[in-house]
Amino acid sequence: MDRAHGRRCDRLRHTSITRHCQNYPPGSALIEVGNTKVICAATIADHVPSFLKGTGQGWLTAEYSMLPSATRDRVSRERNKLSGRTQEIQRLIGRALRSVVDLNAIGERTITIDCDVIQADGGTRCAAITGALVALVEACDTIYKVGGTFPVTDFVAAISVGLNADGEALLDLNYDEDSTAVVDCNVVMSGRGQFIEIQSTGEGHPFSRRDFDKMIDFAELGIDELISIQKDALGSDLVWRVGRVG
């Protein structure tokens, strides 16, 4: 099956990551996945939540937001109360990144990941996780001491997969595809090929184990390609640090 712009069902949208897209945070990256664009920034503060004080362990948390003009119809800013969707997404981003971070190697510091969607065309949570990893590695390099443990232990990326109304599996759905999909699935995986999180829902009807396996096969292909894009963005000066001990 050929999709919009001739893309095959098992192909990603054009994806690029621009490292150090902001001057002030120690780590930042702009990720562009088709028409979806997310700015990811990592900042480091010399304090931890009260439950970690005196333990020598650090913390990582994430925040996610969408500009009012990011979508076709303007969305209101979330000023006083976050929507359930926003809370769910930022918790997902935090869980995904903490799974590949040695919190003891951070020391008593808090890393905050900010993911701001400046243009949305489907897959914003997956793009946020994938771009945030690059920002996180860049930020951790500012506190890493040669001979010690680099805080980021592995790569992590996320991708959407789904089934359309014809029962065909699709990789990396844009908004139009996602809004009409009968099955929607987000997959988060590590660089070692291990699963971190799978969110899968039969939007239109139940789906079979065979359908699920096909989606996961597509997701693995997509994650491999996204991690290659992350490594290209980081360059050899930072890629070798990920997972380094001593």
Protein Blocks (a to p, Z undefined) as FASTA:
>chain_A
ZZehhiafkbccdddddehkbfkbmbdcdddehjbccddddddddbddfklgonlpacdd
ddddddfklpmbdcdddfkbccfklmmmmmmmmmmmmmmccfklnopaddddddddfbde
ehklmmmmmmmmmmmmmmmmmmpcghiacfblbdcddddddddfkopacehiafklmmmp
cbdcdddddfkopafbdcdddfkbccdfklmmmmmmmmmmmmmmmmmmmmmmnommlmmm
gopaZZ
